[in-house]
């Protein structure tokens, strides 16, 4: 795991691989494979390893013999990073993000909704890349800003072909997923103002349908997209901070809900979203 570099994402983080990893000493909430309190998080994945995060600044992990290093990396840059962000009270969403026409656009949605494909399409053709699958949001004064992350974009092979991405630019994702990785560098590494949220869903429609929900629905939709929300059952300080941050985001950021057909070309969805953004 020599390539692990969380300091490229968060400053002041110590990461160590060690033979024995402790569990959270006094967990407030426990799930099937994790324990959590306000300042400690521990995770155990059978056949893979154990992970411990504390105070938003220290990561200890142990890798089981024969574990796939790509799966270990996935957890380190996934749930472990999310735990670090939660401990620092940096709200983060299951979302991808890009820049278009000088605006930071965040794209939340369930797995398979098309957020990575849409973000990649904008990043390659009309805009710039900020992050994929995980979007932290910082506040500079009252302005919510996307925290760019240098992450690999996980896509299907046919997505790469549709977007004209060379096979040589791709690497294999974790075993068993059938997906590929494309490495992208964010257009900038400093926080970028978040101006629009494009929530993608699939539905029984013939073409993309756009709507702008009322504030209460926007709040509910955004809350449901917070990464690993279940951890906050053991992190009352973070949960309180996030509720306040959600209110600010709902007040200050334009929110559009897009229902798309189950089958649609990426370029067609891209064009529809681009036209909507330009109109508003």
C-alpha positions as CSV (number, residue, x, y, z in Angstrom):
1,X,0.0,0.0,0.0
2,X,2.9,2.4,-0.7
3,X,0.7,4.6,-2.8
4,X,-1.6,5.5,0.1
5,X,-1.5,9.3,0.4
6,X,-4.4,10.7,2.4
7,X,-2.3,13.9,3.0
8,X,-3.0,14.6,-0.7
9,X,-6.6,14.9,0.4
10,X,-6.5,16.0,4.0
11,X,-3.5,17.7,5.7
12,X,-2.1,16.5,9.0
13,X,-3.2,12.8,8.7
14,X,-0.9,10.0,9.9
15,X,-1.4,6.7,8.2
16,X,0.3,3.5,9.5
17,X,0.0,-0.2,8.6
18,X,0.5,-2.2,11.7
19,X,0.1,-5.9,12.9
20,X,-2.7,-5.2,15.4
21,X,-5.5,-2.6,15.1
22,X,-7.7,-1.7,18.1
23,X,-11.4,-1.2,18.1
24,X,-13.2,2.0,19.3
25,X,-12.8,2.0,23.1
26,X,-16.2,3.3,24.0
27,X,-18.5,3.1,20.9
28,X,-21.8,4.9,21.0
29,X,-23.1,3.0,18.1
30,X,-22.2,-0.4,16.5
31,X,-23.1,-1.9,13.2
32,X,-22.4,-5.4,11.8
33,X,-18.8,-4.7,11.1
34,X,-18.0,-1.3,12.6
35,X,-18.0,0.6,15.9
36,X,-18.1,4.4,16.2
37,X,-18.0,7.2,18.6
38,X,-17.5,11.0,18.1
39,X,-13.7,10.7,17.8
40,X,-13.1,7.0,17.0
41,X,-14.1,4.6,14.2
42,X,-13.2,1.0,13.7
43,X,-14.0,-1.3,10.8
44,X,-13.4,-5.0,10.3
45,X,-13.8,-6.7,6.9
46,X,-13.5,-10.5,6.9
47,X,-10.7,-11.6,4.5
48,X,-9.5,-8.1,3.9
49,X,-8.3,-6.4,7.1
50,X,-9.1,-4.0,10.0
51,X,-9.1,-0.2,10.1
52,X,-9.1,2.3,12.9
53,X,-9.6,6.1,12.6
54,X,-9.3,8.6,15.4
55,X,-9.5,12.4,15.9
56,X,-9.7,13.1,12.2
57,X,-5.9,12.8,12.1
58,X,-4.8,9.2,12.5
59,X,-5.4,6.0,10.5
60,X,-4.2,2.5,11.5
61,X,-4.9,-0.5,9.4
62,X,-4.0,-4.2,9.2
63,X,-4.2,-6.2,6.0
64,X,-5.2,-9.9,6.1
65,X,-2.9,-12.4,4.3
66,X,-3.8,-12.7,0.7
67,X,-6.1,-9.7,0.6
68,X,-6.5,-7.9,-2.7
69,X,-4.6,-4.6,-2.3
70,X,-7.1,-2.9,-4.7
71,X,-9.9,-3.7,-2.3
72,X,-7.8,-2.5,0.7
73,X,-7.2,0.8,-1.2
74,X,-11.0,1.0,-2.0
75,X,-11.8,1.0,1.8
76,X,-9.0,3.4,2.7
77,X,-10.2,5.9,0.1
78,X,-13.8,5.1,0.8
79,X,-15.1,4.5,4.3
80,X,-11.9,5.4,6.1
81,X,-11.7,8.8,4.3
82,X,-15.4,9.3,5.0
83,X,-14.8,8.6,8.7
84,X,-11.9,11.2,8.7
85,X,-14.2,13.8,7.1
86,X,-17.0,13.1,9.6
87,X,-14.6,13.4,12.5
88,X,-13.5,16.8,11.1
89,X,-17.2,17.8,10.6
90,X,-16.6,18.2,6.8
91,X,-20.0,17.3,5.2
92,X,-19.5,14.8,2.3
93,X,-21.9,13.4,-0.2
94,X,-22.2,10.3,-2.4
95,X,-21.7,12.5,-5.4
96,X,-19.4,13.4,-8.3
97,X,-18.5,16.9,-9.2
98,X,-17.3,19.0,-12.2
99,X,-16.8,22.5,-13.4
100,X,-18.9,24.0,-16.2
101,X,-19.0,27.6,-17.3
102,X,-17.1,28.6,-14.2
103,X,-19.7,26.9,-11.9
104,X,-19.0,24.1,-9.5
105,X,-21.7,21.4,-10.1
106,X,-22.3,18.5,-7.8
107,X,-24.1,15.4,-9.1
108,X,-25.5,13.1,-6.3
109,X,-27.4,9.9,-7.1
110,X,-27.8,6.3,-6.2
111,X,-25.3,3.8,-7.5
112,X,-26.0,3.3,-11.2
113,X,-27.8,6.6,-11.7
114,X,-25.1,7.9,-14.0
115,X,-23.3,10.5,-11.9
116,X,-19.8,9.3,-12.8
117,X,-20.6,9.0,-16.5
118,X,-22.1,12.5,-16.6
119,X,-19.2,14.0,-14.6
120,X,-16.7,12.3,-16.9
121,X,-18.5,13.5,-20.0
122,X,-18.4,17.1,-18.8
123,X,-14.8,16.8,-17.6
124,X,-13.6,15.5,-21.0
125,X,-15.6,17.8,-23.3
126,X,-17.1,20.9,-21.8
127,X,-15.6,21.5,-18.3
128,X,-13.2,20.3,-15.7
129,X,-13.0,17.4,-13.2
130,X,-13.3,18.0,-9.5
131,X,-14.1,14.6,-7.8
132,X,-15.9,11.3,-8.3
133,X,-18.3,9.3,-6.1
134,X,-17.3,11.3,-3.0
135,X,-17.7,15.1,-2.7
136,X,-16.7,16.9,0.5
137,X,-18.2,20.4,0.9
138,X,-16.3,23.1,2.8
139,X,-17.5,26.5,3.8
140,X,-15.5,29.6,3.0
141,X,-17.4,32.2,5.0
142,X,-21.0,31.5,4.0
143,X,-20.1,30.1,0.6
144,X,-20.2,26.3,0.2
145,X,-17.3,25.0,-1.8
146,X,-16.4,21.6,-3.4
147,X,-13.2,20.1,-2.0
148,X,-11.5,18.6,-5.1
149,X,-10.2,15.0,-4.7
150,X,-7.7,13.3,-7.0
151,X,-9.6,10.1,-7.4
152,X,-9.9,7.4,-10.0
153,X,-13.2,7.3,-11.9
154,X,-14.7,3.9,-12.0
155,X,-16.6,3.2,-15.2
156,X,-17.9,0.3,-17.4
157,X,-16.0,-0.6,-20.5
158,X,-18.9,0.5,-22.8
159,X,-19.0,3.9,-21.0
160,X,-15.3,4.3,-22.0
161,X,-16.1,3.3,-25.6
162,X,-19.0,5.7,-25.8
163,X,-16.9,8.6,-24.5
164,X,-14.0,7.8,-26.8
165,X,-11.6,6.9,-24.0
166,X,-8.6,4.8,-25.2
167,X,-8.2,1.3,-23.6
168,X,-4.6,2.3,-22.8
169,X,-5.8,5.0,-20.5
170,X,-7.7,2.5,-18.3
171,X,-6.7,0.2,-15.5
172,X,-8.5,-2.8,-14.0
173,X,-10.8,-2.0,-11.0
174,X,-11.2,-4.3,-8.0
175,X,-11.6,-8.0,-8.9
176,X,-15.1,-9.1,-9.4
177,X,-16.5,-5.6,-10.3
178,X,-16.0,-5.9,-14.1
179,X,-15.2,-2.2,-14.2
180,X,-12.3,0.0,-15.3
181,X,-10.5,2.9,-13.7
182,X,-9.6,6.2,-15.4
183,X,-7.2,8.5,-13.5
184,X,-8.1,12.2,-13.7
185,X,-6.5,15.3,-12.0
186,X,-8.9,17.9,-10.7
187,X,-9.0,21.2,-12.7
188,X,-7.7,22.8,-9.4
189,X,-6.9,21.5,-5.9
190,X,-8.3,24.5,-4.0
191,X,-12.0,24.6,-2.9
192,X,-14.3,25.5,-5.8
193,X,-17.6,27.4,-5.2
194,X,-20.6,25.1,-5.4
195,X,-23.3,26.8,-7.5
196,X,-25.6,23.9,-8.6
197,X,-26.7,20.5,-7.5
198,X,-28.0,18.1,-10.2
199,X,-29.7,15.1,-8.5
200,X,-30.0,12.2,-11.0
201,X,-32.6,9.5,-10.8
202,X,-34.0,6.9,-13.3
203,X,-37.7,6.6,-14.0
204,X,-40.3,5.8,-16.6
205,X,-39.8,8.8,-18.8
206,X,-38.9,9.1,-22.5
207,X,-36.4,11.9,-22.1
208,X,-34.8,13.7,-19.1
209,X,-37.3,15.6,-17.0
210,X,-36.1,18.5,-14.9
211,X,-37.7,20.0,-11.8
212,X,-36.7,22.2,-8.9
213,X,-38.0,20.8,-5.6
214,X,-39.2,23.0,-2.7
215,X,-36.7,23.6,0.1
216,X,-38.0,20.8,2.4
217,X,-37.6,18.2,-0.3
218,X,-34.2,19.5,-1.2
219,X,-33.1,19.2,2.4
220,X,-34.4,15.6,2.6
221,X,-32.8,14.6,-0.8
222,X,-29.5,16.0,0.2
223,X,-29.5,14.5,3.7
224,X,-30.1,11.0,2.1
225,X,-26.9,11.5,0.0
226,X,-24.6,12.1,2.9
227,X,-21.9,9.3,2.9
228,X,-22.3,6.6,5.6
229,X,-25.1,8.5,7.3
230,X,-25.4,5.5,9.7
231,X,-22.1,6.5,11.4
232,X,-23.7,9.7,12.6
233,X,-25.8,7.7,15.0
234,X,-22.6,7.5,17.1
235,X,-21.4,11.1,16.3
236,X,-24.0,13.5,17.7
237,X,-21.7,16.6,17.3
238,X,-21.1,15.9,13.7
239,X,-24.8,15.2,13.0
240,X,-25.7,18.6,14.6
241,X,-23.1,20.4,12.5
242,X,-24.3,18.7,9.3
243,X,-27.9,19.7,9.8
244,X,-26.8,23.3,10.1
245,X,-24.6,22.9,7.0
246,X,-27.4,21.3,5.0
247,X,-29.7,24.3,5.7
248,X,-27.0,26.7,4.4
249,X,-26.5,24.6,1.2
250,X,-30.3,24.4,0.6
251,X,-30.5,28.2,1.0
252,X,-27.5,29.1,-1.2
253,X,-27.2,26.5,-3.9
254,X,-29.5,26.0,-6.9
255,X,-31.0,22.5,-6.8
256,X,-32.4,20.6,-9.8
257,X,-33.8,17.1,-9.9
258,X,-33.4,15.1,-13.1
259,X,-35.3,12.0,-13.9
260,X,-33.8,10.2,-16.8
261,X,-34.8,7.1,-18.9
262,X,-33.3,3.8,-17.7
263,X,-31.6,3.6,-21.1
264,X,-30.1,6.8,-22.5
265,X,-26.8,7.6,-24.2
266,X,-24.4,9.5,-22.0
267,X,-24.1,12.2,-24.7
268,X,-27.8,12.7,-24.8
269,X,-28.0,13.1,-21.0
270,X,-25.0,15.4,-21.1
271,X,-26.6,17.6,-23.8
272,X,-29.9,17.8,-21.8
273,X,-28.1,18.8,-18.6
274,X,-25.8,21.3,-20.4
275,X,-28.8,23.0,-22.0
276,X,-30.6,23.3,-18.7
277,X,-27.6,24.7,-16.9
278,X,-27.1,27.3,-19.7
279,X,-30.8,28.3,-19.5
280,X,-30.7,29.0,-15.7
